[in-house]
C-alpha cells in the first residue's frame, strides 16, 4: 500500500501556500458538490472458497462513476476553514482478471461512502482574477467500501463474483477554486479535484455459479474525483457599492473696485490671495467673471468688466495659479448683485467673482 506516502504528499501540497494572504470565509457555511470519480485498478489478494484456496493474481478495473459530497464547515476569517463531510461514490467493473488473464463478462459495482474531517486554506489573490479564489486542503476519516458481485466468468464456465462491505481509515488531498456570486452574498460556485485513499478493505464472500462461499480477500481503494458544487456562507455581509463622493460645492470670492477703475486695492489682493490658497483643495477650474454698475455706456462697461477680470487673473497667476486653469469673462453691467436703475453708481455691482470648481 502507498497510503502513508499519499498522505505525506498531500500534507506537503497543502502546506505550500500557507504564507499567502487569504480570501476569508467567516462563520458557518454549507457546501455540496456532484461530479465524476475514477476508481483505480485493484489487485484482489487473499483466499477464497471452501476449502480456502489462494487467489492467484486476480484484479479488477472500473469505469468512471459518479459521486456526491455534502459538507458543513466553519471559516475562521483568516483563510483557514474546517469542515466535516459525507461522501458517496459508485463505480461499475469494466474488467476482471484471474491468473493475469482477462476474463469475459466483467460484472458488479463498488460503492464507497463515509465521513471525513477536512482542513482547507483559501489563497487570496487580491481580486486579480475577479474574485476567483484557489484553495487547498487535506482530510481524514472513515470510509466503507461495498463490493457487489464484482468478478467475471473464470475458465469460460464458472461465474466468480466477490462481495463484502468493510470500513477503513482514509485520507484525501483537495485542490479547488471558488467564484462568488455577486447577486447572492455568501454564495460561491466551486470546482474541485480530490484524491482519496484508504488503508484497504476486506471481501468476506465470493459466489461461484450461484453458491456463496467464504472469502478473505483484500482490495485497494485509490480514487480520483472531479466535482462542481455550491458553497453558502450564512453570515456573509452584503456587497456594498462604493459610495460616490459628492461633488464639492463651488466656492466664490468677491473682489470689489472703485468707480470706473480696474486697479486692485490692498483688500482686493488679500482676497485674491485667499482664493489662490483655496485652489489647492481639489479645485480643477477657476472662473473669473468681471462686472460693472449701471453708470456709463454699455460698451464702456463691457470693456471695463473685462479689464477687471484680467487684472484679477494676473494676480492669481502671480500667486502661483497656472494661467490655463483660469477662464476670464466680462459681463458688463449685467447680472447686478443689487438691482438698480440705469446710471446708478452701486459699489457692490463693481466687482469680480472668483469661482473655484
C-alpha positions as CSV (number, residue, x, y, z in Angstrom):
1,X,0.0,0.0,0.0
2,X,1.2,3.6,-0.7
3,X,-1.3,5.1,1.7
4,X,1.3,6.7,4.0
5,X,3.2,8.2,1.1
6,X,0.0,9.6,-0.3
7,X,-1.0,11.4,2.9
8,X,2.5,12.8,3.3
9,X,2.4,14.2,-0.2
10,X,-1.0,15.7,0.3
11,X,0.2,17.4,3.5
12,X,3.2,18.9,1.7
13,X,1.0,20.3,-1.1
14,X,-1.4,21.8,1.4
15,X,1.4,23.5,3.4
16,X,2.9,25.3,0.4
17,X,0.6,28.3,0.2
18,X,0.4,29.0,4.0
19,X,2.3,32.3,3.6
20,X,-0.2,33.6,1.1
21,X,-2.8,36.2,2.2
22,X,-6.2,34.5,2.4
23,X,-9.6,35.4,1.0
24,X,-11.5,34.9,4.3
25,X,-14.7,33.0,4.8
26,X,-16.1,33.7,8.3
27,X,-18.5,31.6,10.3
28,X,-20.8,28.8,9.4
29,X,-21.1,27.5,5.8
30,X,-22.7,24.7,3.9
31,X,-21.3,23.1,0.8
32,X,-22.5,20.5,-1.7
33,X,-20.9,19.0,-4.9
34,X,-21.5,16.4,-7.5
35,X,-19.3,15.0,-10.3
36,X,-17.4,12.1,-11.6
37,X,-14.9,9.7,-9.9
38,X,-12.4,7.2,-11.2
39,X,-11.5,4.2,-9.0
40,X,-8.0,2.9,-9.7
41,X,-7.4,-0.7,-10.6
42,X,-7.1,-3.0,-7.6
43,X,-5.4,-6.3,-7.0
44,X,-7.5,-8.9,-5.2
45,X,-5.3,-10.8,-2.8
46,X,-6.0,-13.4,-0.1
47,X,-8.1,-16.6,-0.1
48,X,-11.5,-17.8,-1.4
49,X,-13.7,-20.8,-1.5
50,X,-14.1,-23.8,0.9
51,X,-11.6,-25.3,1.5
52,X,-9.7,-22.0,1.2
53,X,-7.6,-21.5,-1.9
54,X,-5.1,-18.7,-2.5
55,X,-6.1,-16.1,-5.0
56,X,-3.7,-16.2,-8.0
57,X,-3.1,-12.8,-9.5
58,X,-6.7,-11.6,-9.6
59,X,-7.5,-7.9,-10.3
60,X,-10.4,-5.6,-11.3
61,X,-10.7,-2.4,-13.3
62,X,-13.5,0.1,-13.2
63,X,-15.4,2.6,-15.3
64,X,-15.8,6.3,-14.4
65,X,-18.6,6.6,-11.9
66,X,-20.5,9.4,-10.1
67,X,-20.2,10.9,-6.6
68,X,-21.8,13.4,-4.3
69,X,-20.4,15.3,-1.3
70,X,-22.2,17.3,1.4
71,X,-20.2,19.4,3.9
72,X,-20.7,21.6,6.9
73,X,-17.9,23.9,7.8
74,X,-16.6,27.0,9.7
75,X,-14.4,29.7,8.3
76,X,-12.0,31.4,10.7
77,X,-11.8,34.7,8.8
78,X,-8.1,34.3,8.0
79,X,-8.2,31.9,5.1
80,X,-8.4,28.7,7.2
81,X,-11.6,26.6,7.1
82,X,-12.5,23.4,8.9
83,X,-15.4,21.1,7.8
84,X,-16.9,17.7,8.1
85,X,-18.2,16.0,5.0
86,X,-20.2,13.0,4.0
87,X,-19.5,11.4,0.6
88,X,-20.9,8.7,-1.7
89,X,-19.2,7.2,-4.8
90,X,-20.2,4.4,-7.1
91,X,-18.3,2.6,-10.0
92,X,-19.0,-0.3,-12.3
93,X,-16.5,-3.0,-13.0
94,X,-15.1,-2.8,-16.6
95,X,-12.6,-5.7,-16.5
96,X,-11.8,-8.7,-14.4
97,X,-8.6,-10.7,-14.5
98,X,-7.8,-14.1,-12.9
99,X,-4.3,-15.6,-13.1
100,X,-3.3,-12.5,-15.1
101,X,-5.9,-13.4,-17.8
102,X,-8.7,-11.1,-18.7
103,X,-12.0,-13.0,-18.1
104,X,-15.2,-12.4,-20.1
105,X,-18.3,-10.9,-18.7
106,X,-16.9,-8.4,-16.2
107,X,-19.7,-7.6,-13.7
108,X,-20.5,-5.8,-10.5
109,X,-20.4,-2.4,-8.7
110,X,-18.3,-0.9,-6.0
111,X,-19.8,1.7,-3.6
112,X,-17.9,3.9,-1.2
113,X,-19.4,6.1,1.5
114,X,-18.3,7.6,4.7
115,X,-17.3,10.8,6.6
116,X,-14.2,12.9,6.8
117,X,-12.9,16.0,8.6
118,X,-11.0,18.5,6.4
119,X,-8.8,21.5,6.9
120,X,-8.7,23.9,4.0
121,X,-6.9,27.1,3.1
122,X,-8.2,29.8,0.8
123,X,-5.5,31.7,-1.2
124,X,-6.3,35.4,-1.5
125,X,-5.3,36.8,-5.0
126,X,-6.4,40.3,-4.1
127,X,-9.2,40.3,-6.7
128,X,-6.7,39.7,-9.5
129,X,-9.0,37.2,-11.2
130,X,-12.3,38.8,-10.5
131,X,-12.8,37.1,-7.1
132,X,-11.7,33.7,-8.2
133,X,-10.1,32.1,-5.1
134,X,-7.9,28.9,-5.2
135,X,-7.9,26.7,-2.2
136,X,-6.1,23.5,-1.0
137,X,-6.8,21.1,1.8
138,X,-6.3,17.7,3.4
139,X,-8.7,15.5,5.3
140,X,-9.0,12.2,7.2
141,X,-11.8,10.0,8.2
142,X,-13.5,6.6,7.8
143,X,-14.8,5.1,4.6
144,X,-16.9,2.0,4.0
145,X,-16.5,0.2,0.7
146,X,-19.0,-2.3,-0.6
147,X,-18.3,-4.8,-3.4
148,X,-21.4,-6.2,-5.0
149,X,-20.9,-9.2,-7.4
150,X,-17.6,-7.9,-8.8
151,X,-15.9,-10.5,-11.0
152,X,-16.4,-12.4,-14.2
153,X,-16.5,-15.8,-16.0
154,X,-13.5,-17.9,-15.0
155,X,-12.2,-20.6,-17.3
156,X,-15.1,-19.9,-19.6
157,X,-17.5,-21.9,-17.4
158,X,-17.8,-20.6,-13.9
159,X,-19.2,-17.2,-12.7
160,X,-16.9,-15.9,-10.0
161,X,-18.2,-12.9,-8.1
162,X,-16.8,-11.2,-4.9
163,X,-18.9,-9.5,-2.3
164,X,-18.3,-7.7,1.0
165,X,-18.5,-4.5,3.0
166,X,-15.8,-3.3,5.2
167,X,-14.6,0.1,6.7
168,X,-11.1,1.5,6.8
169,X,-9.4,4.8,7.8
170,X,-8.5,7.0,4.9
171,X,-7.3,10.4,3.8
172,X,-7.7,12.8,0.9
173,X,-6.0,15.8,-0.7
174,X,-8.1,18.6,-2.2
175,X,-7.4,21.3,-4.7
176,X,-10.2,23.7,-5.7
177,X,-11.4,27.1,-7.0
178,X,-14.3,29.2,-5.8
179,X,-16.0,32.0,-7.5
180,X,-18.5,34.2,-5.6
181,X,-22.0,35.0,-7.0
182,X,-22.2,38.8,-6.5
183,X,-26.0,38.8,-6.7
184,X,-26.3,36.4,-3.7
185,X,-24.0,37.4,-0.8
186,X,-22.2,34.3,0.7
187,X,-22.9,32.1,-2.3
188,X,-20.0,30.7,-4.4
189,X,-19.5,28.2,-7.2
190,X,-16.8,25.7,-6.5
191,X,-14.7,23.3,-8.7
192,X,-12.5,20.6,-7.1
193,X,-10.1,17.8,-7.7
194,X,-9.8,15.2,-4.8
195,X,-7.5,12.3,-4.4
196,X,-8.8,9.8,-1.8
197,X,-7.0,6.7,-0.4
198,X,-7.9,4.2,2.3
199,X,-6.0,1.6,4.2
200,X,-7.7,-1.2,2.3
201,X,-10.9,-3.3,2.5
202,X,-11.7,-6.9,3.0
203,X,-14.2,-9.0,1.0
204,X,-15.8,-11.8,3.0
205,X,-17.5,-13.9,0.4
206,X,-17.5,-15.0,-3.2
207,X,-20.2,-16.6,-5.3
208,X,-19.3,-19.3,-7.7
209,X,-22.2,-20.4,-10.0
210,X,-24.7,-19.2,-7.5
211,X,-23.1,-20.8,-4.5
212,X,-22.0,-18.4,-1.8
213,X,-18.6,-19.3,-0.3
214,X,-16.4,-17.7,2.3
215,X,-13.6,-15.4,1.2
216,X,-10.9,-13.4,2.9
217,X,-9.7,-11.1,0.1
218,X,-8.1,-7.6,0.3
219,X,-8.7,-4.8,-2.2
220,X,-7.3,-1.3,-2.6
221,X,-9.3,2.0,-2.7
222,X,-7.5,4.8,-4.6
223,X,-9.9,7.3,-6.0
224,X,-9.7,10.4,-8.2
225,X,-12.7,12.8,-8.1
226,X,-13.8,15.9,-10.0
227,X,-16.7,18.0,-8.6
228,X,-18.7,21.0,-9.3
229,X,-20.6,22.5,-6.4
230,X,-22.0,25.4,-4.4
231,X,-20.9,26.8,-1.1
232,X,-23.0,29.2,1.1
233,X,-21.7,31.2,4.0
234,X,-24.5,32.1,6.3
235,X,-23.2,35.3,7.8
236,X,-21.6,36.9,4.7
237,X,-22.1,40.7,4.6
238,X,-23.8,42.1,1.5
239,X,-21.5,43.7,-1.1
240,X,-21.9,47.4,-0.6
241,X,-21.2,49.6,-3.6
242,X,-18.6,52.2,-3.1
243,X,-20.1,55.5,-2.1
244,X,-19.7,58.2,-4.7
245,X,-18.1,61.2,-3.2
246,X,-20.4,64.2,-3.5
247,X,-19.2,67.0,-5.8
248,X,-17.7,69.8,-3.8
249,X,-19.8,72.9,-4.0
250,X,-18.3,75.8,-5.9
251,X,-16.6,78.4,-3.7
252,X,-16.9,82.1,-4.6
253,X,-14.7,85.0,-3.7
254,X,-15.8,88.7,-4.4
255,X,-13.3,91.4,-5.3
256,X,-14.7,95.0,-5.4
257,X,-13.4,98.0,-7.4
258,X,-13.6,101.8,-7.2
259,X,-15.9,103.5,-9.6
260,X,-14.7,103.3,-13.2
261,X,-11.4,101.6,-12.1
262,X,-9.8,98.2,-12.8
263,X,-7.0,98.7,-10.2
264,X,-6.6,96.3,-7.4
265,X,-6.7,97.6,-3.8
266,X,-4.8,96.0,-0.9
267,X,-8.0,94.4,0.2
268,X,-8.6,93.0,-3.3
269,X,-5.1,91.5,-3.3
270,X,-5.8,89.9,0.0
271,X,-9.0,88.3,-1.2
272,X,-7.3,87.1,-4.4
273,X,-4.5,85.5,-2.2
274,X,-7.1,83.6,-0.2
275,X,-8.6,82.3,-3.4
276,X,-5.2,81.2,-4.7
277,X,-4.6,79.3,-1.5
278,X,-8.1,77.7,-1.6
279,X,-7.3,76.3,-5.1
280,X,-5.1,73.5,-3.5
281,X,-8.2,71.8,-2.1
282,X,-9.2,69.7,-5.1
283,X,-10.0,72.7,-7.5
284,X,-9.6,71.9,-11.2
285,X,-11.1,75.1,-12.7
286,X,-11.3,78.8,-11.8
287,X,-13.8,81.2,-13.4
288,X,-13.0,84.9,-13.1
289,X,-16.1,87.0,-14.1
290,X,-16.0,90.8,-14.2
291,X,-19.0,93.1,-13.7
292,X,-19.7,96.9,-13.5
293,X,-22.5,99.0,-12.1
294,X,-25.1,100.7,-14.4
295,X,-23.4,104.0,-14.8
296,X,-21.7,104.6,-18.1
297,X,-22.3,103.3,-21.6
298,X,-22.8,99.6,-22.3
299,X,-19.7,99.4,-24.5
300,X,-17.5,101.1,-21.9
301,X,-18.8,98.9,-19.1
302,X,-18.2,95.7,-21.2
303,X,-14.6,96.7,-21.7
304,X,-14.2,97.7,-18.0
305,X,-15.6,94.4,-16.8
306,X,-13.1,92.5,-19.0
307,X,-10.2,94.7,-17.7
308,X,-11.2,93.9,-14.1
309,X,-11.4,90.2,-14.8
310,X,-7.9,90.3,-16.4
311,X,-6.4,92.2,-13.5
312,X,-7.7,89.6,-11.1
313,X,-6.4,86.7,-13.3
314,X,-3.0,88.3,-13.5
315,X,-2.8,88.5,-9.7
316,X,-3.8,84.8,-9.4
317,X,-1.1,83.9,-11.8
318,X,1.4,85.9,-9.8
319,X,0.4,83.9,-6.8
320,X,1.1,80.6,-8.5
321,X,-2.1,79.7,-10.2
322,X,-1.5,78.3,-13.8
323,X,-3.0,80.6,-16.4
324,X,-4.5,77.6,-18.3
325,X,-6.6,76.8,-15.2
326,X,-8.3,80.3,-15.3
327,X,-11.2,81.3,-17.5
328,X,-11.9,85.0,-17.7
329,X,-15.1,86.7,-18.9
330,X,-16.6,90.2,-18.8
331,X,-20.4,90.7,-18.4
332,X,-20.5,94.5,-18.3
333,X,-23.4,95.9,-16.3
334,X,-25.5,92.6,-16.5
335,X,-26.2,90.4,-13.5
336,X,-26.1,93.1,-10.8
337,X,-25.9,92.0,-7.2
338,X,-28.0,94.9,-6.3
339,X,-30.7,95.8,-8.8
340,X,-30.6,99.5,-9.7
341,X,-31.9,101.9,-12.3
342,X,-29.7,102.8,-15.2
343,X,-27.0,105.3,-14.4
344,X,-26.8,104.5,-10.6
345,X,-23.4,104.0,-9.1
346,X,-23.7,100.9,-6.8
347,X,-20.4,99.8,-5.2
348,X,-21.5,96.1,-4.8
349,X,-22.1,95.8,-8.5
350,X,-18.5,96.9,-9.3
351,X,-16.9,93.5,-8.7
352,X,-15.1,90.4,-10.0
353,X,-16.4,87.0,-8.9
354,X,-13.7,84.3,-8.5
355,X,-15.4,80.9,-8.7
356,X,-13.4,77.8,-7.7
357,X,-14.8,74.5,-9.2
